[in-house]
Amino acid sequence: MGFAGSFPSAASPASCYLIDADGFRLVLDLGNGALGALQHYTALSDVDAICISHLHADHCIDMLGYSVFQDYHPDGQRPRIPVYGPTGTADRLEVALGSHSVGIEQAFDIAVLTPGTVEIGPLTITTGRMRHPVETFGFRIEHDGQALAYSADTGPAEELVALSRGADVLLAEASFTDGPNLPPDLHLTARQAAEHAAAAGVGELVLTHLVAWNDPAVTLEQAAAAYNGPVRLASSGQRLLGGSRVGQDRGQTGRA
């Protein structure tokens, strides 16, 4: 649903994936423009939980609109949705929301993520810290014998290899293409994403967080040079893995 990197593009909202496991619906990130696109794939009232990888706007800012749906619905206040996010998630969103008669914590039951494994509904979710200017978590999501790994935003990170080891699919950011003077610990190049996929022995690499000014053909070519398995670009309506198992990506609303 949302595969655009850093800001929405003409083709896609910013980061957001829908994980659908036996009818349990987990939203993974909710960036600029994603809330509208999410409603093509699920009713907002049917979402069971939300995970936020980090607190940059292109991964979390549409939580504000979601809080309005929750707090001001004509049928009354909606039940709070469990939300898992980095330290400071509630404060960050409350400040961004501004002055309302009802706030973020009336809409969501917010828990702080730490590295490790947690059961959320039928999903086993393992998190690890990535290399990014703010606290950022990558995810390994397992269900029914399948595993989807998600890099969130990161520079090169051994923890991403560990999270992705043997996963069926690695959904990896590829914000940069090869070039000089790239900032450290910010984002991956397509080639670096592919190197992580190769080191982890994943079954398939899907490149996401695609910045509008990069040439998609160059992104794909540079990744394919470093990874021998299947590699493709995320796109709206795309599906990863199958059925109700871990992994349908709707561009960056993936369904898993």
C-alpha positions in Angstrom: 0.0 0.0 0.0 2.8 2.4 0.7 6.3 1.8 -0.7 7.5 5.4 -1.2 10.6 6.4 0.7 10.8 9.6 2.9 7.7 11.2 1.4 4.7 10.0 -0.7 5.3 9.8 -4.4 2.7 10.1 -7.2 2.5 6.3 -7.3 2.4 5.5 -3.6 1.9 6.6 0.0 4.8 6.4 2.4 5.6 3.3 4.5 2.7 1.0 5.5 2.0 -2.8 5.4 -1.0 -4.9 6.3 -0.1 -8.3 7.8 -3.2 -10.6 7.6 -2.8 -13.9 9.4 -5.9 -16.0 9.7 -8.0 -12.9 9.9 -5.8 -11.2 12.4 -4.8 -7.8 11.0 -1.6 -6.1 12.0 -0.6 -2.8 10.5 3.2 -2.3 10.2 4.0 1.5 10.0 1.6 4.2 9.0 3.3 6.9 7.0 2.1 9.9 5.0 -1.0 9.1 2.9 -1.2 5.5 4.1 -4.4 5.7 6.1 -6.5 6.3 3.0 -4.8 3.6 1.0 -5.2 1.1 3.9 -8.9 1.3 3.6 -8.8 -0.4 0.2 -7.7 -3.5 2.0 -9.4 -3.5 5.4 -11.9 -1.5 7.4 -10.2 0.7 10.0 -12.4 -0.9 12.6 -11.1 -4.3 11.7 -7.4 -3.6 12.5 -6.3 -5.6 15.6 -2.8 -4.2 16.3 -0.3 -1.7 15.0 3.6 -1.8 15.1 5.6 1.4 14.4 9.2 0.9 13.5 10.3 4.5 14.3 9.0 8.0 14.8 9.9 9.7 11.5 6.8 11.1 9.9 7.0 8.8 6.8 6.5 5.9 9.1 4.0 7.1 11.7 2.3 10.4 10.9 -1.0 8.9 9.7 -1.6 7.6 13.2 -3.0 11.1 13.8 -5.8 10.7 11.3 -6.4 7.2 12.7 -6.8 8.7 16.2 -9.6 10.9 14.9 -11.4 7.9 13.5 -11.0 6.2 16.9 -12.0 9.1 19.1 -14.7 10.9 17.1 -16.5 8.0 15.3 -20.3 8.7 15.1 -21.0 5.4 16.9 -18.9 6.5 19.8 -15.4 6.0 21.1 -13.8 2.9 19.4 -12.0 0.3 21.5 -8.4 1.2 21.9 -6.1 -0.6 19.4 -2.8 -2.1 20.8 0.2 -0.2 19.4 3.8 -1.2 19.8 6.4 1.5 19.1 9.7 3.0 20.2 10.2 4.9 23.5 8.3 8.2 23.3 5.7 7.1 20.8 2.7 8.5 22.7 4.4 11.8 23.4 5.6 12.2 19.8 2.1 11.6 18.4 0.4 13.7 21.1 2.6 16.7 20.2 2.0 16.2 16.5 -1.8 15.9 17.0 -2.0 19.2 18.9 -4.9 20.4 21.0 -7.9 18.1 20.8 -10.6 17.3 23.4 -9.6 13.6 23.1 -6.0 12.4 22.6 -3.8 9.7 21.3 -3.9 7.5 24.4 -7.7 7.4 24.3 -7.5 5.9 20.8 -4.5 3.5 21.3 -3.1 1.3 24.0 0.6 2.1 23.5 3.4 -0.3 24.6 7.1 0.3 24.3 9.1 -2.0 22.0 12.3 -3.5 23.1 14.6 -6.0 21.3 13.3 -9.5 21.6 10.3 -11.7 20.8 6.6 -11.0 21.5 3.4 -12.8 20.5 0.8 -10.5 18.9 -2.3 -12.4 18.1 -1.2 -15.5 16.1 2.0 -13.8 15.1 5.5 -14.3 16.6 7.3 -11.0 16.2 11.0 -10.6 16.8 12.5 -7.1 16.9 16.0 -5.7 16.7 17.5 -2.3 16.6 18.6 -0.9 13.3 21.1 1.8 12.4 19.2 5.0 11.9 19.4 8.5 13.5 16.4 7.7 15.8 15.6 4.5 17.7 14.4 2.2 14.9 13.3 -1.5 15.0 13.4 -4.1 12.3 11.0 -6.9 12.4 10.8 -10.7 11.8 7.2 -11.8 11.6 6.5 -15.5 11.7 3.2 -17.4 11.3 2.3 -20.9 10.1 5.8 -21.9 9.2 6.6 -18.8 7.2 8.7 -15.7 8.0 8.8 -12.2 6.7 11.6 -9.8 7.6 11.3 -6.0 7.4 14.3 -3.7 7.6 12.4 -0.5 8.4 15.0 2.3 7.8 18.6 1.5 8.4 22.2 1.7 7.3 24.2 -1.5 7.0 23.4 -3.6 10.1 24.4 -7.1 11.3 21.2 -7.2 13.3 19.2 -7.1 10.0 21.1 -10.2 8.8 20.3 -11.9 12.1 16.6 -11.0 11.9 16.3 -12.1 8.3 18.2 -15.4 8.6 16.4 -18.0 6.4 13.3 -15.8 6.0 11.0 -16.5 3.1 11.0 -12.8 2.2 13.1 -9.8 3.2 11.3 -6.5 2.6 14.3 -4.2 2.6 14.6 -0.5 2.2 16.7 0.7 -0.8 16.6 4.5 -0.5 20.0 5.0 -2.2 21.7 3.9 -5.3 25.5 3.6 -5.5 27.4 6.8 -5.3 30.0 8.8 -3.4 29.6 10.5 0.0 26.4 8.7 1.1 25.6 9.6 4.7 26.4 6.7 7.2 23.8 4.9 9.3 20.9 6.4 7.5 19.7 4.2 4.6 20.7 1.2 2.5 21.6 1.3 -1.2 19.9 -1.3 -3.3 23.2 -3.2 -3.5 23.6 -3.2 0.3 20.1 -4.4 0.7 20.9 -7.3 -1.6 24.1 -8.0 0.3 22.1 -8.4 3.5 19.7 -10.7 1.7 22.5 -12.9 0.4 24.2 -13.0 3.8 20.9 -14.0 5.5 20.0 -16.6 2.9 16.5 -15.3 2.4 14.2 -16.8 -0.2 13.2 -13.6 -1.9 14.2 -9.9 -1.7 11.6 -7.1 -2.2 13.0 -3.6 -2.3 10.9 -0.9 -0.8 11.2 2.7 0.6 11.8 3.7 -2.9 12.6 7.4 -3.3 10.9 9.2 -6.2 14.1 10.6 -7.9 15.8 7.2 -8.2 15.6 5.2 -11.5 13.7 2.0 -10.6 15.7 0.1 -13.3 19.0 1.1 -11.7 17.8 0.2 -8.3 16.8 -3.3 -9.5 20.0 -3.8 -11.5 22.3 -2.9 -8.6 20.4 -5.2 -6.3 20.5 -8.1 -8.7 24.2 -7.8 -9.0 24.7 -8.7 -5.3 21.9 -11.3 -4.8 21.3 -14.4 -6.8 17.8 -15.1 -5.6 14.5 -13.6 -6.8 14.4 -9.8 -6.4 11.7 -7.3 -7.2 10.5 -3.8 -6.4 7.6 -3.2 -4.1 4.5 -1.9 -5.8 0.9 -1.1 -4.9 -1.3 -4.1 -4.8 1.6 -6.5 -4.6 1.2 -9.7 -2.5 4.0 -11.5 -0.7 3.8 -15.1 0.2 0.3 -16.4 0.0 -3.1 -17.1 1.4 -3.6 -15.8 4.9 0.0 -16.6 5.8 2.7 -14.1 6.6 3.2 -11.9 3.7 1.2 -9.8 1.4 2.7 -6.5 0.6 0.4 -3.9 -0.8 3.2 -1.7 -2.0 3.9 -0.8 1.4 0.8 -1.9 2.9 1.9 -5.4 2.6 -0.4 -8.2 3.7 1.4 -11.1 5.3 
